[in-house]
Amino acid sequence: MTVKNSTPQGPKGYPYIGNLFNLASSQGLDWLQSVTEKYGDVAKFRIIKRNMYLINHPDLVKEVLTHKMNNYSKKTYGFKIIRTVLGESIFTAMGDTWKRKRRLAQPYFHKKIIANLAQTMTDTIDDMRQDWAKVHAEQKHLDVGDAMMRITLTVVVRTLFSTSLTAKEVQTVADIFTPLLKGTNNRILYPIKFLYDLPLKRNIRYKENIEELDRIILGIIKKRRTSGEKPMDLLQMLMDARDEETGQPLNDQELRDEAMTIFIAGHETTANAMTWLWVTLTQYPEIRSKIEAEVEEVLGSRIPVAADFPKLSYTLKAFKEILRLCPPVPVIPRRVESNDIIGDYFIERGSSILFSPYLLHRHPDFWESPETFNPNRFDKESQRRQHPFAYLPFGGGPRICIGNNFAMMEAVFIIAMVLQQYRLELPAQTKVRPWFKLTYRPKGPVRMKLVKKGSVENS
C-alpha cells in the first residue's frame, strides 16, 4: 500500500550517469519493461543529474496528455535536439504557437482531404511493383527495410511537393536521412553536449545535412511563390491555409518547418511499421491469407481508389496490430513544469517523465496475450472496450499526430497492392532483432525472398 505523496521506487543506477546506459542500450525497452515489473506503474530513476519518472498506466498517461497537458511540456533535452532539425513545427511547438499552427493545418489532414491524395499514393506504389519485377526476375532477395523506406519517402515527396523534386534531389534526401537520424539519436540518448560541439567530421556533416535539406525545401517554397503554380499537394494546402482568427498564412520559415516534419517523420515511421508487418506475416501465414482474400474480394487485380480504403477493413486491422506490437516511437518524454501528484506519487518540478507506447501496448491488465499478433483486437466491439490510452501509436489527447489518417491510408494501399502480386518470405532461421533508439526499427538489413503470385515457387 502506498502513502499519498510518497516517492516512487526504482533502480539506483551508477554514480553520476545513473541509468543512462540501461536506457540508451539496444535492450533499453527490455530494461524499462523490467522496471515496471519490479516497481509498478510509476517508477523513478536517474539520467545524469535529472530525475526520471516512468509512467505506465493508461489512466495516468491520460492525465498527462489531456487535462494536465500544460504541466507536461516538450521542453525536454530530446525535443531541443529534434528542434534543431524540424524547427518549430506542429510536432515540436508549444503553447499558443502550437495552437495557432494546429488550428491552421488541421483541416488539411482530414480524411476527406487525404482521400484526394490516394491516386498519387497508388501510382507511386504501382511504380514500386514494376521495379520489383526486375528483382524477382533476377531471383534476388529484397532488403525490405530499404524498400519500404524508399516507397514511403517517394509517396511523401510526391504528395508534399508534387514533381518539384528532381530524381537527384530525392536521392540526396535518401542519402542524408540515415546519418541524420543516427546523429539525432546519438545526441538524444547520450546527452553529452560538448561531444557534439567538437569540430569532428561527423558533427560538421550533421550540420551540413540539415543545411542541405533546408536548401531543397526553401528552394521549392520560393519557386512555388514566384511561379504562381498551384498543384494539388500538401505544400500548396499549407501555403493556402489561413488562420481562422487572424487571417494570417504561414511564412516561409514556418512552411519549411512543417514540410521538414512531414518529410522526415512522415516516411520513416510508416516504413518501419511496414517492415515489421512483412516479417510478422511470414510468421502468421493464416493472417496473411485472410488479408489476401480480402484484397482479392475488394480489388481483384485493379489498383485501389480512395473509396476502397474503408472496405479493406481486415488489412487496416493488421496494420493497427503491428503498430501495437511495434510502435514507431516507443518512448515519449515530457518535462514537469510544476510540482504534481501522479497516482499516489509526488513528481517534482524540473524532472522528466517517460511513458512508452511499447509498454502500454503490452500492459497485461489491458491486453490479453499481448505478445501475440491478432488483428481481431481491432474489431469494432473490441475497440469499444479498449482503453483509449492503452493504444498510442500516434500519441494521444489534443496533440495526437496530425498525419495519422495519411499513414493509415498509405499503409493499407501498400499492403494491398504488394499482396496482389507478391509474397515476401523470410528465409528460415533468420532472426530479425529490434533496434531501439528514437524510433523502433529492425536492426540491420531485412532480406526477404520476393515471390511472384502464380509462379512455380509459390504453387
Summary of the structure (lengths in Angstrom):
residues: 459
radius of gyration: 22.4
end to end distance: 60.7
largest distance: 68.0
contacts: 1439
relative contact order: 0.17
helix: 57%
strand: 11%
